Amino acid sequence: MGTEPRRFDLTMLYAAYDAFRRHTARLEAAAGADGPLADAAVRNGWALFKFHWHVQDIAEKRTLWTVMYAKEPDPEPSGGGRRLGVVLDAMALRALRVVPMMDGVDAALEHRDRAMFARYARDLHAAVDTLLEFKESNVLPLIPDTLTAFEWGTFDVEFRGELGLRGLGVFLPWLLDGAPDPTRRAVLRLLPPPIRVVYRARWRPRYRRRHRPAVHAG
């Protein structure tokens, strides 16, 4: 008898990836907007992206990709036994290509160079989209067959630990800002009732007052 395949809820990963796509699209749009390039709206929006990208990256590396690398099977005669490592290596290469794009956006904002900002914001959008599409198509489907339920659960613990409660109060409204209704409902269903109440009553209104104009600069 075969074993029942594990099923993990990847809703938050897919929602986060979509939020990164929306945010890089907004950064690219900001390059063509009128007004000073280095104003608070653009800088705040960029700071939000960098912080959430860093937290997501650290949590995934520590609890998902490192664990999956360690479980690479011995090579099979057919050569199929190395598929996991090959896929993770290809993902890591695409992730590395994002780094110089982020450095370029940083430099463009520091020097208030709109042409440079436009070029790197466009390239960042493309690099992020390429990486996330590869993850969704090639890496995330391997998670249920590779990780145990406990190992998968450590990702949420690590992510929340990196984020912190104060960070969660910004992350959730950022995550759902511009998200389609099915995604919004799916994410909210995962939250404990007290967190949903705080999100609606405090976190979302505060985010809209302080951060939404920054994210939508331009």
C-alpha positions as CSV (number, residue, x, y, z in Angstrom):
1,M,0.0,0.0,0.0
2,G,1.3,3.5,-0.9
3,T,1.5,6.2,1.7
4,E,-0.9,9.1,1.7
5,P,0.8,12.2,0.2
6,R,1.3,15.0,2.7
7,R,-0.7,18.1,2.1
8,F,0.6,21.4,3.4
9,D,-1.2,24.7,3.2
10,L,1.0,27.0,1.1
11,T,-1.5,29.9,1.0
12,M,0.8,32.3,2.8
13,L,3.8,31.6,0.5
14,Y,1.7,32.2,-2.6
15,A,0.2,35.3,-1.1
16,A,3.6,36.7,-0.2
17,Y,5.0,36.0,-3.6
18,D,2.0,37.8,-5.2
19,A,2.6,40.8,-2.8
20,F,6.2,41.0,-3.9
21,R,5.1,41.1,-7.5
22,R,2.6,43.8,-6.9
23,H,5.2,45.9,-5.0
24,T,7.9,45.7,-7.6
25,A,5.3,46.7,-10.2
26,R,4.5,49.7,-8.1
27,L,8.2,50.6,-7.8
28,E,8.6,50.4,-11.5
29,A,5.5,52.6,-12.0
30,A,7.0,55.1,-9.5
31,A,9.9,55.7,-11.8
32,G,7.7,57.4,-14.3
33,A,5.8,59.5,-11.8
34,D,6.2,63.2,-11.4
35,G,7.7,64.7,-8.3
36,P,11.0,64.2,-6.5
37,L,12.4,60.8,-6.8
38,A,13.7,60.7,-3.2
39,D,10.6,61.8,-1.5
40,A,9.2,60.0,1.6
41,A,6.6,58.0,-0.4
42,V,9.2,56.3,-2.6
43,R,11.7,55.7,0.2
44,N,9.1,54.3,2.6
45,G,7.8,52.0,-0.1
46,W,11.2,50.7,-0.9
47,A,12.0,50.2,2.8
48,L,8.8,48.1,3.2
49,F,9.8,45.9,0.2
50,K,13.4,45.3,1.4
51,F,12.3,44.5,5.0
52,H,9.7,41.9,3.9
53,W,12.0,40.5,1.3
54,H,14.8,40.0,3.8
55,V,12.5,38.4,6.4
56,Q,11.0,36.0,3.8
57,D,14.4,35.1,2.4
58,I,15.9,34.4,5.8
59,A,13.0,32.2,7.0
60,E,12.9,30.2,3.7
61,K,16.6,29.6,3.7
62,R,16.8,28.5,7.3
63,T,13.8,26.2,7.5
64,L,13.0,25.2,3.9
65,W,15.8,25.2,1.4
66,T,18.6,24.2,3.8
67,V,16.5,21.2,5.1
68,M,15.6,20.2,1.6
69,Y,19.2,20.3,0.4
70,A,20.1,17.9,3.3
71,K,17.5,15.4,2.1
72,E,18.9,15.1,-1.4
73,P,18.8,11.3,-2.2
74,D,21.7,9.3,-3.5
75,P,22.0,9.5,-7.3
76,E,20.0,6.9,-9.2
77,P,21.4,5.0,-12.2
78,S,18.9,7.0,-14.4
79,G,20.3,10.3,-13.0
80,G,16.9,11.2,-11.6
81,G,18.1,11.2,-8.0
82,R,19.7,14.6,-8.2
83,R,16.7,16.5,-9.3
84,L,16.1,18.1,-5.9
85,G,19.6,19.6,-5.7
86,V,19.5,20.7,-9.3
87,V,16.2,22.5,-8.8
88,L,17.4,24.2,-5.6
89,D,20.6,25.3,-7.3
90,A,18.7,26.8,-10.2
91,M,16.5,28.6,-7.7
92,A,19.5,29.9,-5.8
93,L,21.0,31.3,-9.0
94,R,17.9,33.2,-9.8
95,A,17.8,34.6,-6.3
96,L,21.4,35.8,-6.7
97,R,20.3,37.8,-9.7
98,V,17.9,39.8,-7.6
99,V,20.7,41.2,-5.4
100,P,22.4,43.6,-7.8
101,M,19.0,44.9,-8.9
102,M,18.2,45.8,-5.3
103,D,21.6,47.4,-4.8
104,G,21.0,49.4,-8.0
105,V,17.7,50.7,-6.6
106,D,19.4,51.7,-3.4
107,A,22.1,53.6,-5.3
108,A,19.6,55.3,-7.6
109,L,17.6,56.6,-4.6
110,E,20.8,57.7,-2.8
111,H,21.9,59.7,-5.9
112,R,18.4,60.7,-6.9
113,D,19.0,59.4,-10.3
114,R,15.6,58.9,-12.0
115,A,17.0,57.2,-15.1
116,M,19.0,54.8,-13.0
117,F,16.0,54.1,-10.8
118,A,13.8,53.4,-13.8
119,R,16.3,50.9,-15.2
120,Y,16.9,49.0,-11.9
121,A,13.2,49.1,-10.9
122,R,12.3,47.5,-14.2
123,D,15.1,44.9,-14.0
124,L,14.2,44.2,-10.3
125,H,10.5,43.6,-11.3
126,A,11.6,41.2,-14.0
127,A,14.2,39.3,-11.8
128,V,11.7,39.0,-8.9
129,D,9.0,37.7,-11.2
130,T,11.4,35.2,-12.8
131,L,12.5,33.9,-9.4
132,L,9.0,33.6,-7.9
133,E,7.6,31.9,-11.0
134,F,10.4,29.4,-10.8
135,K,9.7,28.7,-7.1
136,E,6.0,28.3,-7.7
137,S,6.5,26.0,-10.7
138,N,9.5,23.9,-9.6
139,V,10.2,24.2,-5.9
140,L,7.0,24.6,-4.0
141,P,5.5,21.4,-5.4
142,L,8.5,19.5,-3.9
143,I,7.8,20.6,-0.4
144,P,5.1,18.1,0.5
145,D,7.2,15.2,-0.7
146,T,10.4,16.4,1.0
147,L,9.5,17.9,4.4
148,T,7.8,16.4,7.3
149,A,4.8,18.3,8.9
150,F,7.1,19.3,11.8
151,E,9.7,20.7,9.4
152,W,7.1,22.6,7.4
153,G,5.7,24.0,10.6
154,T,9.1,25.5,11.6
155,F,8.9,27.9,8.7
156,D,5.9,29.7,10.2
157,V,7.7,29.8,13.6
158,E,10.9,31.2,12.1
159,F,9.0,33.7,9.9
160,R,7.0,35.1,12.8
161,G,10.2,35.2,15.0
162,E,12.0,37.2,12.3
163,L,9.1,39.5,11.8
164,G,8.1,40.1,15.4
165,L,4.6,41.2,16.6
166,R,5.2,44.8,15.6
167,G,6.3,43.7,12.2
168,L,3.3,41.4,11.8
169,G,1.1,44.5,12.2
170,V,2.7,46.0,9.0
171,F,3.2,42.7,7.1
172,L,-0.4,41.6,7.1
173,P,-1.9,44.8,5.7
174,W,1.0,45.0,3.2
175,L,0.4,41.4,2.2
176,L,-3.3,42.0,1.5
177,D,-3.0,45.5,0.0
178,G,-4.2,45.0,-3.6
179,A,-4.7,41.2,-3.2
180,P,-7.7,39.7,-4.9
181,D,-10.7,38.8,-2.7
182,P,-10.1,35.0,-2.8
183,T,-6.5,35.5,-1.6
184,R,-7.6,38.0,1.1
185,R,-10.3,35.6,2.4
186,A,-7.9,32.6,2.3
187,V,-5.2,34.4,4.3
188,L,-7.7,35.7,6.9
189,R,-9.1,32.2,7.4
190,L,-5.6,31.1,8.6
191,L,-5.4,33.8,11.3
192,P,-6.7,33.2,14.8
193,P,-9.9,35.3,15.5
194,P,-8.1,37.7,17.9
195,I,-5.5,38.5,15.2
196,R,-8.2,39.1,12.6
197,V,-9.9,41.5,14.9
198,V,-6.7,43.4,15.6
199,Y,-5.9,43.4,11.9
200,R,-9.3,45.0,10.9
201,A,-9.6,47.4,13.8
202,R,-6.0,48.6,14.2
203,W,-3.4,47.3,11.8
204,R,-5.1,47.9,8.5
205,P,-6.3,51.4,9.3
206,R,-2.9,52.4,10.6
207,Y,-1.2,50.9,7.5
208,R,-3.5,52.9,5.2
209,R,-2.7,56.1,7.1
210,R,1.1,55.6,7.2
211,H,2.2,53.3,4.4
212,R,-0.4,52.9,1.6
213,P,0.6,56.2,-0.1
214,A,4.2,55.1,0.0
215,V,3.5,51.8,-1.6
216,H,1.4,53.3,-4.3
217,A,3.8,56.1,-5.1
218,G,3.2,57.2,-8.6
